[in-house]
């Protein structure tokens, strides 16, 4: 039987030490997440809120006026009014209509859960 040509096996009498030190447990911990940039504010400032409120008021007014027109006004009027209402809500609450309604729903459900837990707690 013939041998396949290939690299010759290493015939040195001892094992060769590794070229670098193996990793230790000190350096394998995951680093903490980066902190939020303090120079980039979270949310809108007062000027942005006022401008969003004014833009929303104009959008709702224009949407209602456009909805009174026949034809495409019946399609684009409520759409423009909805976008204006979202901008108006962002101006007042700092978040959009859907996020604000989720927050209100979450708060209502928390109040209900507390009341339900108080009702079902046995009196000592």
FIMIKE-794294 format. One line per field, with one value per residue (C-alpha): residue number from 1; residue in three letters; x, y, z negated. Coordinates in pm, 1 decimal. Each point is the difference from the previous one (the first is absolute). Last residue first. Layout:
! residues N
marvex = c(NUM,...)
setor = c(ALA,...)
xx = c(X,...)
yy = c(Y,...)
zz = c(Z,...)
END
This chain:
! residues 124
marvex = c(124,123,122,121,120,119,118,117,116,115,114,113,112,111,110,109,108,107,106,105,104,103,102,101,100,99,98,97,96,95,94,93,92,91,90,89,88,87,86,85,84,83,82,81,80,79,78,77,76,75,74,73,72,71,70,69,68,67,66,65,64,63,62,61,60,59,58,57,56,55,54,53,52,51,50,49,48,47,46,45,44,43,42,41,40,39,38,37,36,35,34,33,32,31,30,29,28,27,26,25,24,23,22,21,20,19,18,17,16,15,14,13,12,11,10,9,8,7,6,5,4,3,2,1)
setor = c(UNK,UNK,UNK,UNK,UNK,UNK,UNK,UNK,UNK,UNK,UNK,UNK,UNK,UNK,UNK,UNK,UNK,UNK,UNK,UNK,UNK,UNK,UNK,UNK,UNK,UNK,UNK,UNK,UNK,UNK,UNK,UNK,UNK,UNK,UNK,UNK,UNK,UNK,UNK,UNK,UNK,UNK,UNK,UNK,UNK,UNK,UNK,UNK,UNK,UNK,UNK,UNK,UNK,UNK,UNK,UNK,UNK,UNK,UNK,UNK,UNK,UNK,UNK,UNK,UNK,UNK,UNK,UNK,UNK,UNK,UNK,UNK,UNK,UNK,UNK,UNK,UNK,UNK,UNK,UNK,UNK,UNK,UNK,UNK,UNK,UNK,UNK,UNK,UNK,UNK,UNK,UNK,UNK,UNK,UNK,UNK,UNK,UNK,UNK,UNK,UNK,UNK,UNK,UNK,UNK,UNK,UNK,UNK,UNK,UNK,UNK,UNK,UNK,UNK,UNK,UNK,UNK,UNK,UNK,UNK,UNK,UNK,UNK,UNK)
xx = c(-5539.2,-212.7,52.5,145.3,-241.5,-130.1,345.0,138.7,-285.4,58.3,371.0,-70.7,-253.5,248.0,264.8,-248.1,-83.3,370.3,66.6,-301.5,110.4,353.8,-132.4,-224.3,303.2,208.0,-278.3,-64.4,365.2,236.8,98.9,-343.0,-105.3,199.6,-3.9,-378.4,-24.1,226.3,-224.2,-312.1,151.8,75.1,-357.3,-141.2,208.2,-136.9,-353.2,23.8,187.0,-280.6,-309.4,197.0,63.4,-353.7,-219.7,141.0,-94.4,294.1,243.0,-120.0,26.5,348.5,111.1,-110.0,158.3,325.6,15.0,-53.1,263.4,254.0,-68.4,45.6,316.4,140.8,-77.0,152.2,313.8,45.7,-42.8,251.1,-87.2,103.7,329.3,276.8,318.9,295.0,-28.0,67.5,-161.9,248.3,154.1,-112.9,220.9,286.9,-48.5,238.1,272.6,299.5,25.8,-101.4,332.0,81.4,281.1,350.5,153.1,219.3,-101.6,280.5,135.4,-41.4,311.4,194.4,-36.6,-129.8,-252.6,-196.3,92.4,-238.4,-183.4,34.0,-240.9,156.1,0.4,-139.5)
yy = c(3889.9,105.2,-209.4,189.7,-30.2,355.9,157.6,-203.4,117.6,363.3,-30.8,-171.5,269.0,278.5,-178.0,-45.8,371.1,95.6,-236.8,131.9,362.3,-87.4,-186.8,297.3,227.9,-228.3,-14.9,374.2,100.0,105.6,321.8,38.7,340.7,37.9,-371.1,4.6,285.9,-185.2,-308.0,212.1,161.0,-340.6,-103.1,321.5,-51.8,-352.4,115.9,257.2,-219.2,-243.2,222.2,275.7,-238.0,50.2,249.7,276.2,5.2,-226.9,267.0,245.3,-267.5,-93.5,363.0,63.9,-323.0,73.8,361.7,-111.9,-269.8,244.7,232.8,-280.7,-125.8,354.1,43.7,-338.0,67.4,338.3,-154.8,-281.5,-340.4,-336.7,-145.7,254.7,-75.9,148.9,-252.8,-288.1,-305.6,-227.6,-286.2,-344.0,-163.8,-216.6,-375.0,-191.5,-196.7,200.2,-135.2,-354.5,-63.8,-43.8,-243.5,145.5,25.2,-216.0,-325.1,-224.8,-258.0,-358.7,-207.6,-262.2,168.7,-232.4,231.1,-196.6,53.2,211.8,-170.5,-267.9,-285.2,-322.7,-302.0,-337.7)
zz = c(-5856.6,296.3,312.0,298.5,291.5,-11.0,-44.5,290.2,222.7,-98.3,73.8,332.7,93.4,-72.2,208.7,284.0,-0.6,6.9,290.8,191.0,-50.7,114.6,302.8,84.4,-18.6,222.4,259.1,-1.7,26.3,-275.0,-178.1,-158.3,129.0,319.8,78.6,-41.2,248.5,243.1,-26.9,41.1,310.4,150.7,-72.7,147.8,314.4,38.2,-78.5,280.2,249.2,72.7,-13.6,169.0,288.5,122.9,-178.4,-220.0,-368.2,-86.0,117.9,-264.6,-270.1,120.0,20.7,-358.6,-126.6,183.4,-118.2,-359.5,41.6,141.5,-292.5,-251.9,171.1,0.5,-370.4,-87.8,206.1,-167.9,-345.5,48.1,138.0,-136.9,-111.8,18.9,195.3,-186.7,-283.5,242.8,-150.6,-172.6,191.6,-110.2,-262.8,126.9,18.0,-224.1,182.9,-120.3,-352.5,91.9,166.9,366.9,87.1,12.0,342.8,227.0,-164.7,-123.1,250.1,-108.7,-44.0,200.9,340.5,270.6,159.4,257.1,362.2,198.6,279.2,266.9,-52.6,-114.0,228.1,-95.9)
END
